[in-house]
Structure formats: structure tokens, C-alpha cells
Amino acid sequence: MKNVEQMIIGSPNGHSPTFKKFIKDIADSKTKYEESLVMQTEVENLKKEIKTPYATSAVQHERLVKLIYIHMLGYDATFGVIDAIKFAQQSSLFYKRVGYLVSSLLLNPGREESLLLCCSLQKDLASDSVVEQSMALTAICQLMGKDTISAFLPTIIKKLSHPKEIIRKKAVDVLYQFLREMPEQTHDERYMKALCDPDAGVMISALPIYLKLCKEQPAKYRHMNKAFTDILIQIVEGRLHNSFNYHTFPAPWAQVYLLQIFQFLGCNDKQLSEDMSHVLHLVIARASGKMTTPQAADAAVAVLYQVCQTILSIYPNQDLILLVTRKIDEFLNSASNKIYLGLQLLEKLCERQPSIGGAFIPQVYQYTSHQCSMIQGAAIKVLRVGVSSSTLSDATRVLLEIFSDTSCSKELEDLCCTTLAEIGRKHAPSPAWYVELLLKILGIRSSAPSSLSSTPSSLSSPSPILNTLINYCTTTVDSEVKSLIQTAAQQNDDVNSQKSWLSIWALGRYDSDFDRATVWVNKLKSLSENQIKWLLDSLVVLVTRLGALPAPLFTLLEPYTNSPSPIIRQLAIELVNLSNLPNVTSLFNSQADMLSILIEKLSTAPDAGLENTTAHKQFLAKFRKRANGPSEKVEFDHDVQEEGPKQRVNVPTKDGTPAPTATWVSYHEHIPEEASANEKPEPPLSQPALRNTYKWGQHAKQPRSTHKDPTRC
């Protein structure tokens, strides 16, 4: 032990007093604050000591060891990089090793200081010492980036023919690092030479290279399936040296690499999958045998898990899939760590073979209440892909129970929420059933103290489940859905609830009077900025359906035409302009009438408080151009891209028949096309030239005006 300490510290008498005190102070620190004080003091001392000239090698070595401690504890130690680079150029192998080690810890391949080591690395690579070459190859993997690959590549290729296997192995590791830095440069002949090396260690070092290549271009390397199969057979049959075994289990890491390669090569290739089936049978048989040590049993579990993943990824083979189902059943009825692996395999089995995986769903329910949160999450993911119409009711009941649990973590709560929405959308017996499920989720999320909706910051935007509900209702025409939304909207006027967003959205789509609109307008001062935007957007739709706003509402909303928020100001101006139109509902008898009236109002925008600037004229020209032609769409563009609701309104005609659907697109959607600055206004629109589709309130990013007031309409 004393010899090890002397080797680490570099002093024949063991630790120096300052180093002993440094280690003791770290060990005696009871809190993070105390530790930071010790580190700050030591960093300041080291910065002063580094500037001291003529320090002995032993003292410099001790400083570098302190830098390693500082770096490992998470503090900045880059101020000692130059000393580490100098130390790497020492002639002593002991000091050179420490210099390379500290440089590898403190430097990244992209840092300019790493270039200072190029000459030293080239010198060590050309040395006759195997130790120096080995240290240089290890450092190159950590320090050299794209800019220096070309300088070292010829030397590295030569090292593939070195008589020492340790040098050849490290040279292959460097080639793998170069491939990661520059994937476009491949050296297939060099990789094949490494794979066919007589030393098993060099051959195993080449497997990560082929794993990366097969993952990116499986078709290019399918001809090598026979070579990989022969290698795996040799490993499984124990033909490698005992030094490659892990507690008597033959080379588990090499087996995992090869099985992952098969996973990519056999995907969607029936013939190749059949060719590798016999070796997969062999791997399962050997890994399922009795192991002599617990460590060997753990390695066998890892190999079994990977071979099952491979079987589920390649072209389906019923015999192999039957073996996988047996292993999944064994994992689910064993210890906790194997339960997690079994659930992950079951999730993939349900994706590839739903009829077989669905048989395990009743057994999965018990794991949704497991004490381990990871197992709970894995079980919920299985339900997401494995639930069918026959198991939908039981799965939703179990998931709602988890979702209602106040002790449920935020991650599990969100996972349950998305899983319920997904399985409900896939297997719902009716639209009303699905909407009722989403309303239940929204009600739980609005009331649970641990949920997202309970925090004030989250009330500034709707939850994802609410957006899912609104989008579904927008695209679904069903009387029961409409009744459910109306009932839910009338019961939720609390501004601090996530359901308040639903109530605001439903106001414009389903209300037949201005009663609820009056209630919400009176609460404007207590609403968030985004809620105000949603409310104004819904009121615009409501006005086109019911007519002008009542005088009290008009008075309350008119001040918002001068709001500092450009979106709120824009929506308020649109709402005021619509309300000022006489008999607004009777005027909107057709899409042509609607467009004509709106263009007329836009042309007289200064009456509404806007300046008739060049930007405003360009906007009108752009609007007229897009309105011409039956295949184009008319868009209103504005400055700010925000999130908001999407609503569709059917405007009745004079004879009572429904007019073509007018799609009201909220301000958060935009089209990136910009109007030309030199675009000339076109003549007024003719009625036949107007198209059938109309979009209102759509905003796109455009250059802001230099005027104090925005000029977008």
C-alpha cells in the first residue's frame, strides 16, 4: 500500500503535509458549502503556486494530482492546463502519464490548447517504447478532433500492423474515435483487417465500429453476416481465451455487440433472418443454462435481454418469438430488475405481435402499482401499445386511478395523461366516450395539488390534454360531443382552473347568447395575457354568429385597442370593427360579401386608430393578390406568433341554408411568405374572383414598422 501511495504522490516519503491537509479538509466537510470553501481556498493557492518558477517535478506532480481532485468534485481546474501539457512532454514515463491524464480530463478536442500536444504525441508514436506509444494512442482518443485527424491518420494505420496486440487494439480504438468525429470518412479495408486480427482483443475492439456502420448503412454490410455469425458461435462455444470471460461467462460484451449488429442487419430481411436464427437459438440455450456465480448470472440476463431484442427486431420467426414469450414470462415472475427488462421486451412484443403481446396485458395491471416508479412507468408504456378494444375499459380505469393518486410523481402523471389520450383515441367506441374521458383527465389535472395546472406559471398556457380535446372537438361533428362540451364549459368559470380555457374556447363555438361572454369580460382583469387573447378570439367568432356586442361589453373591451400587447390590440381592433358593422350577421351571407366588407374596413383603417402607412398599403396589396384566383387562400398576417385556439364557424345565408365553412385560424398559426416591398396594389376585387376558403386572424412574422404604433390590421 505504501508503494502505491509513493507512486501516486511521487514522493519517497509519502504524502506532503499540504496534500494531507487538503484531503483531510475535504473528508471533514459536512456540507456542500464547507467543501466549496475548501476548494476555493485550494484553487487560489494553486493559482499562486503555478506562477512560482523553478518548482521540482515532484511538487508539480502533486499540484496536478490536486487538479484531478478539484476536477472530479465538479470545480473548474482548467487554469492548470498549460502545466499539464508541459508535464506530458517530460522524459519520465511516470510524469508523462500524469501529464496526459490531466490533459485528457481538462481539455476537449475542440480546444486550441490541445494542438500544443500534437508534437509530443507524434514523437511518442514514433518511439520504440510500447508504453509511450500506448499512452499516446490513449491520449489521441480524448484530445484530437476533426482538425488534427489527417495529421495522425497515416501513423495510426501503420500501427494496425504493429507486432504488439495492445498497440493494434488501441489503434483500432483511435480509428473508432475518428469515425465518430468524421462519419463521412470510412476505411473498410482497415476495419476488416482489424476484425480478422488473430488476437481476440483486437477483433472485439473492431465490433463497435461495425455496429455504428451497420446502424447507419445496414444494406452495405449484409454480406458480412456469415463472418459475424462465425465469430458469435466461437464466443458462445467458449473458444476464446479465459481472460475474455466474465466470471466464467464467455465475453458477454462481445456477444451484446454482435447481437446488436444482427438487430440492424436482419431488419426486414427474411433470408438473412433465417440464416442467423440457428445462432440465436444457440445463444438463448447457452445463456439459459445454470450459472456458477451471481455475476455470471447477471451477464447471462444481459445477453438474454439483448437476444430477445434482436429477435423482435429482425424478420418475424414464430419459433424464436415463442422463445421470447417464455423469457418474458420468466422475467415478469422474478426479481424487480428482471421485471423491468420483461416489461421493456413486452412493449416491443406488443408493437410487433399485438395478438401475442395482448395476452400479457392483464398481468401488467399489477405492475402499475409497483413500489418502483421505473417499473410503474414501464408498465404504463406497455399499456399504451398493448391495449385493445376488449381491454380498453380496464386499462382506462387503472390509469385513471394512478392519475388520481396525489402521491403520483410528475413524470408518471404526464405519462398516464398521454397514454390515456392515445389509447382512447385509438379504441374509443364513440366520439362522446373519448371526449368524456378527456374531460375526466382535465378535471383531475385541474384539481390535483401535484398536477401541472395547480401552479400559477402553468395557467399562462393551456395544458397539452386541453389542446388535444379542443382539436378533437374542432374536427368532430357530433351532437353528444357538443352537449358534453357545453355542460363542461358552463360549470367552469374559475380562472385558476385549466378548464377555464375550455370554457373560453366553447364560448365562441357553442353559446347562443352573450350571458357567459359578459361573465368572462367582467373577469378580464384577473385573466392572464394568453387567456385574454383566447377570450377575444372567441368573441370574434361569437360576434359573427350572434351579431354586434352589447353596449356594456363594447365599452369594457374598447380600451384594449390600445393594449401594449400587439396580439391583444390586434384582436380588440378586429372585434371593434366587426361590432361597428350594421347587421353583421345578415351582411355575412357569403364568402364574397364577407371579403368585400373586410377589405373595405381595412382600406379605412385610420378611422379605427391605425395609420395609413406604406406598410399598411403593402398589407392590403398582399391581401388582394392572395384573394385573386380560386386556388389561393386569403390570409391576414400579423407580427407575433402565439399559441391559441382554432375554431370553425358556419355562417347561414339569407335563405337559411348553411354557407361554406369559414375556417377561423387563430393568431398562433402563420405562413412564412413575406410581401414584396415594391409590390404594387392591384385593382379592387371582383366578386367572381373571390375564393371559397377564408382565414381570419392568421399571423405571420413580418418586419416590424419603424412607427411607434404597429400598422398591421
N, C-alpha and C positions, 0 to 999 in steps of 0.2 A: 504493500500500500504506500509505503514511504517513497519507493522508487517511482510510482505512478505520480505522486504529488510533485516530486522533483522534476519529472518530465514535463508536467503541465505548467508549473510555475517557472521552470528554468533556473532555479536557484539550488545549489547543492545543500543549502541549509533549510530547504523547505520554504514556507510562506514568509514573505516580508511582513513586518509589523503593520504597515499601512494596508496591505491587502487583507490581512487577518481582520483588522478593524472594519474594513469595507464589507466583508462577508458577514461579520457579526452584526453590524448595524442593519443589514438587510434582513437577517433572520429574526432580529428583535423587533422589527416593525410590526405593530399591531393593526395599523390601518393603512389604507392607500395613501393618505396624506403624509403619514410619517415616512413611508417608503419614498414618496416623491421628494421630500426634503433631503433624504439621504442621497438620492440620485442627483438632485440639483447641485448639492454641495460637491459631490464627486465629479460631476461634469465640469463645474467651474475650475476645480483643482487640476483636472486633466488638461483642460484648455491652456492653463498656465504652464503646466509641466511640458506639454508638447513643444512649446516655444523655447524651452531650455536646450541649448546646444550641448553637444558632446556627452549625451547620455549613453550609457553602456547598453549592449544588446539585451542583457538580462532585464534592465529597467524598462526598455522599450517593449520587450516581450510581455512584461507584467501589465503595462498600460493597454496593450492590445487585448489581453485576457479580460481586463476590466471593461473594455469596449464591448466585448462579446456579452458580458453580463448585462450591461446597460441596454444593448440592442434586444436581448431576449426578454427583458422586462418591459419592453414597449417604449423606450425613450430614444430620442434622436442621438445617434452616435456617428453621424456622417462627418463630423469635424475631424475625425481621425483617419479618413480615407487615405490621405497622402502618406501618412506614416505606415499604413498597411501596405500600400503599393511599394514603398521603399523596402519594407521588410521582406516582401515577396522576391526581391532581387538579391537577397543575401545568398552567399555561397553555402551556408549551412542548411542542410535538409530540414533540420528541426525548426529553424526560424522561417525558412521558406514556406513550410507547410502552414504555419500560423499566419503568415502574411497572405497567402492565397485564401485561407479560410475566412479571415476578417474581410478581405476584399470581396469575396463572394457574398458575404452577408450584407455588406453596406452598399454595394454597387449593383445597379441594374444594367442590362445590356444596352439600354438607350443612353446611359450617362456618358459624357465625354471623358470622364476620368478613366473609364475602362480602357480607352485607347492607349493610355500610358503603360498598360501591361502587355501590349502586343509584342514588343521586342523581347521582353522577358519570357513570354510564352513560346515564341518562336525558338529562342535559344534553348529552353528546356526540352522542347520537342526534338531538337536536333542532338540532344545529349545522349551519351551512351548509357546513362543511368536509367534503369527501368523505373525507379522511384520518381525521379524528376519528370520523366515522360508521363507517368501515371498522374502525378499532381497537376501537370499542365493540361492534360486531357479533361480532368475533372473540373478545373477552373474554366476552361473554354465553354463547357456546357452552361455555366452560370453567368459568364461575363460577356461573351461575344454575341453581337446582334447582326442584323442584316448587312450593315456596312462593312463588317470585317469577315464575313463568311468566305468571300472569294480569296482572301489572303491566306486562310488556313485550309481550305478545301483540298488542294493538291497534297499537302502533308498528311492530312487525315486519311486520304485514300491510300497512301503508301503504308500507313500504319495497319491497314487491314491485312497486310501480308507479314506483319511482324512475327518473329518466332515465339514470342511470349503471348499466351492466350489472354492474360489480363490486359495487355495493350490493345489487342484486337477487340476485346469486349468493350473497352472504354471508347475506342474509335467508332464502334457501331452506335454507342450511346450519343456520341457527338453528331453523327450523321442523322440520328433521330431528332436531335435538337435543331439541327439545320433545316430538316424537313418541316418542323413545326414553325420555324421562323419564315421560311420561304417555300410554301407548299407547291408553287409552280415548278420548282426545280427538283426533279426526281432522278435517281441513279439506280435503275432497276438491276443492272448488272452487278453493281456493288452490293445491293441488298441481297441478291440471290447468292452471291459469294459468301456473305455472312450467314445466310440461312443454311448453306451446305457446309459450314465450317466443321471440321472434325471435333472441335470442342463443344460440348453441350451448352456451356455458359454463353459462348458467342452466339450459338443458334437461338437460344432463348432471348438474348438481347435484340435479335432481329424481329421477333414476333410483334412488339409494339409498332414497329414501322409498317409491317404488313397489315396490322389491324387498322391503322389510320388510312392506308391506301385502299383497302377493301371496303372501308366505310364510305369513302368518297367515290370510288370507281369500282364497284363490285364486278361489273361485266368484264373489265380489263384483266382481272386476276382469277377468273373462274377456272382457267386452265390449270391452276396450281392446287386445285382441290385434292388431287391424288397425293401431292407432296405433304400437304398439311395433315391429311388422313394418316399417312405412314408415320409421321412424327408423333401424332397423338397416340397411335397404337403402341409405339415403342415406349412412350412415357407411361401409359396405363399398365403395360405389362412389366414395368419395373426394370427396363434395360439400361436406364441411366445410372450414373454413379450414386451411391448412397448419400453423398454430400448434397445432392439436389432434393432429397426427401425432406419433408416437414413432419417430424415425429413419426417416421415410417410411412407417411402418405406420400406417394410419388409426385413430386413437382406440382403442387396444386396451382401455383400462379401461372405456370406454362399451360396447364390444362384450361384454365379460365381464358387465357389469351386465345388459344386455338378454338375454343367453343364460341367465343365472340366473333372470331373470323368466320366460322361456319354460319353464324347467325346472319351475316350480311351476304355471304356467297350463295346460300340456299334459298334466299327470299325470292319467291315467285319463280323458282326454277325446279320443276318436278324431277327431271333426270338427276340433277346434282343432289337434290334432297334424298333421293333413293340411294345414291352412291354413298352418302355419308351416314345412312341410317344404321348400318351394322356397327360402326364405331360408336355411335351414340348409345346403342344398346349395350355395348361393352363398357362404356364409361358409367352408365347407370348401375350395371351389375357390380362393377368393382367398388364404386363409391357407396353402394348399399350394404356392403359386407360389414362384418364386425370389426371395429377398430380397437387397437390395443391401448390407446391413450385418449384422454379427453381432447387434447389438441388435435390429434388426427381425426377425431370425430367431427370437430368444428370445421376442419379443412374439407372433409367429405360433404358436409352440409353445404358449404360454399360451392363446391363443384356440382352437386346435385341441383342446386338452385340455378346455376348458370346453364346446365344442360337442359333443364326444363324450359328456361327462357329461349334457348336455341330451338328446341323442338316446336315451341309455339310461334316462332318467327319464320321458320322455313315452310316449304310447301307441306300442307297437312298430310300426315301419315297416321292412320287410325290406330295402329298398334302402338306407336310412340305416344300418341295422345292419351291412350288408355293408361300407359305407364305414368304419364304426368298427373292424371287424375288420382292415381293411387298415392303418389308422392304428396300431392296437395292435401289429401285426406290425412296422411301421416303428419304433415306439418301442422294442420289445424287442430289435431288432437294431442299435441306435445307441448313443450315449454313455450314461454312467451316469445322468445326471439324467433323460434320456428313458426309461430302463429303469424307473425308479421310477414315473414317470407312467403308463407302459404297464401295469405291474402293478396299479396302482390302478384303471385302467379295466377291466382283465381281471377283477378281483374283482367289479366291478359287472356286467360282462357275464355272468359265471358265475351271478350271482344272478338276472338277468332272463332269460337264454337259456342254461340249463345245457348243452344239446346243442351249441351253438356254442362256448361258452367251454371246454368239456371238451377240445376238440381241442388247446388250448394247454398242457394240464397236463404232458405230457412235456417241453416246452420250459421249463417253470417250474422243474423239478428242479435245473437247473444254477445257478439264481439263489439257491437255498437255501444254497449255499456261497460266495456272493459276499463279497468283502472288505468291502463296505459293509454295516453292520448294518441300516441302513434298508431296503436292497434285500432283505436276508435276511428281515426282518420282513414286508415287503410280499408276498414270495413265499409265506411260510407262511400269510398271510391268504388268498391265492388258493387254496391247497390246502384250507383249511378249508371253503370254499364250493364248490369246483370238483371235489373228488374224488368219484368214483362207485364202485360195487361193482367194476367192472373195474380200476380204478386204485388200489384200497384198499391192496393188499399193497405195491406200490411206494412209495406215499406214506408208509405207516407205517414202512417200512424207512428211508427218507430222513430222516423226522422223528426216529426213534429214534437215528440216527447223530448228528444235530445235538444232540439232548438228552443224549447220552452224552459229548459233547465237553467236557472240563474247562475249556476257554477260552471256553465259551459264556457270554454275559452273562446276568444275572438276568432281564432283560426277555425275551430270546429263549427262555430256558429255560421261563419261565412260559407264553409264547405257544405253544411246542411242546407243553407239557403239556396245555393246554386244547384245542388243535387235535386232538391225538391222541384225547383223550377224546370230543370231539364227533364226529369222523368215524367213530370206532369204534362209537359208539352208533347212528349213522345207518345204517351199511352193514355191520355185523358179520354174518358168515354164521351165527353161533350165539352164544348167551349165554356159553358156555365160552370162545369165541375172544375175546370182549370182556373177560371177567374176566382172562384170561391176559395181554391187552395192558395192562390197568390194573396188574396185578401187576408186569409188566416196568417200567412207568413208576415205580411205587412203589419197586422195587428200585434203579433208577438214582438216583432222588431221595434214597434213604436212604444211598447210598454216595458220591455225587459231592461232592467237597470244596467246590464253589461253590454247592451247592444249598441250598435253604431249610432242609432238615431237619438240616443239619450244625451249625447254630447253636444254642446252648443255649436261647435265648429262644424259638425256634420249637418246641421239644419240649413246651412248655406247652399246645399245642393241636394237633389233627390237621391235616394238610395238606388242601387242597381236593380233591385227587385221591383221598385216602383216604375222605373223606366221599362222593365220587361212587361209589366202589367199594362202600362199606357200604350206601348207599341202593339201589344196583342189586341187591345180593345180598338185601336185605330184601324186595324186591318181585318177586324171580325165584325160582321153584321149579324147580330143575334139578339132577339128581344129579351131573353133571360139575362144575357150579359148586361144589356142596358139597364135592366131593373136592378141587378146587383150593384152596379156602379152608382146608380142614383141613390140607392139606400145607403151605401157606404159613404158617399160624399155628403149626404145630409146629416150624418151622425158625427162628422169630424170637422169641427171648426176651431180646434185648438191649434194655434200657430206653432207650438213647440212639438207637434207630432209629425211623423213622416207622412201620415195620412192627410195632413193639410195640403200637401202637394197634389194628391189625388182629388181632393175637394175643389181646389182651384182649377185644375185641368177640366174636371167634369162640368164646372160652371158654364163654360163656353159651349160645350158639346151637347149637354143634355137638359139644361134648365129651360123652363118655359116662361120665366118672368125674371124681374130684376131683384127679387127679395134677397136671395143669397148673395148676389153681387153687392147689394147695399151693405150687408153684414161684413163682407170682406173689405170693401172700400173703407169702411169705418175703422178697420184694423190696420190700415196701411202703415201707420207709424210704428207698429210693433212687428212688421214683417221684415225679413231680410231683403237684401237687394235683389237676389235671384227670385225670391217669392214675388216681389213687386213686378218683375219682368214677366213671370208666368201669369200673374193676375191681369196685367194689361193685355197680354197676348190673348187670354181667354175672353176679355171684354171686347176686343176687336171682333172676334168670332160671334160673340153674343149680339153685338150691335147689328151685324149683317143678317142675323136671324130674326131679331125682335124689333129692330128699329133704333132710333136715337136714344141716347142715355137720358134718364130722368134728370131734371134740373139739379137736384141735390148732388147726385153723383157727378154730373158735369162740373159743378163748382168745386168739388173736392179733388177732381183729377186734373183740372186745368193747370194748377201750379206745377205739375210735374213736366209740363212742356219746357220748363227751364231747369230741369234736373241736371246736376253735374255729370251724371252717368249718360253717355251717348245713347245707349240702348234704351234706357227708360225714357229719355227725352224723345227719341225717335218714335217709340211705341205710343207715347202720350200724344204726340202730334198727329199720328195716323188715326188714333181714336177720336181726337177732337175734330179732325177733318171729316171723318165718316159721320159723326154725330151732327155736324152742321149741314149735311146734305138733307134736303127736304124729301120726305118719304123714301128713306134709304132702302127699305126692303122692296118697295114696288119699283124702284129705279133699277135694281139688280135683276132685271128679268132675263138677261142673257149674258154670256161672257163678253159679247161685243159691247153692250151697254156698260158693263162693269169697267172694261178697259177704257172706254171713251171718257167716262166720268172721272176715273182716276187720273188719266193723263191731263184732263182739263184742270183738275185740282193741283196737280204737280206743276203745271205751267203757271199757276197763280200762287205759287208757294210763298212769295213775300208777304201775302196777306196773313199767312199763318206764322209769321215771325222769322222766316228764313230769307237769306239774301240771295238775290238772283245773280249769282256769281258765275264765272266761267265753268267752275266745277259742276255747278247745278245744271247748266246748259249741256255739258258733256253727258251728264247722267240721263237727261231727257232724250238726247240723241241716241244714246246706247239703248234706252228702253224702247224707243220707236223702232230701231233697227231689229231688235230681237222679236218685236211683236209682228213684224212682217214675215210672211211665209208660214204655211201650215205646219212645217216640221220643226219649227223653233219654239222655244219656251220663253215666256216673259219673266224676267227676274227683277226684283227690287234688291239692290245691293247697298250694303252699309259698311261701316268701318270695323265693327267689333264682332268677333266670332264668340258666341256664348252658347251655353247649353240650355235647351228649352224644350217645350212640348211640340209635338206635331199633331195637327188637327185637320179634319176634312169636313167641309160643310156642303150640304145640298141646298142650293138656292132655288125656291119654287118660282115658276113662271106665272104669267098672268092667268093662264087657264088652269092652274093648279097642278100641272104635271111637273115632275122634278126635272130640273135643268141638269146639264152635265156637271159632274162632280168638280168642284173647285178645291184644289189642294192648298191648304194654308200651311206653308212651311215656316217654322219658327226661325228666329234670328240666329240660331247656332249653326245652321247649315249655310254653306256658301259655295260659290263657283269661282275658281281662281282666275278666270279670264278677266283682263283689265280693258277698259275703254281707251281707245287711242286719244292722245291729247289733241291731235289735229283732225279728229273726226267731225265732219260737217253734219248739222242737224238735217234730218230727212223731212219730207213733206208730211202733213198730218195723216193720221191713219185712215184708211178706208175700211168700211165695215167688212167686206168680204175677205180682206187680208188678215183679219184677226184670227188667231188660232183658238183651239178648243180647250187648251190646258192653261191654267193661270196659277201663278205662285205669288203669294203675298208675304211681305216682311222678310224676304230672304236677304242675308247679309254676306258680303264678301269683303276681304281685305283690300282696300284701295288707299292710295296716297292721301294722307290727311291734308286738309286745307290749311293754308297759312293764316286764315282768318281766325279770330277768337272763337266765333260760333261755328259749329260744323254746318256744312251745306248739304248733307245728304238728306234725302226725303224719304 
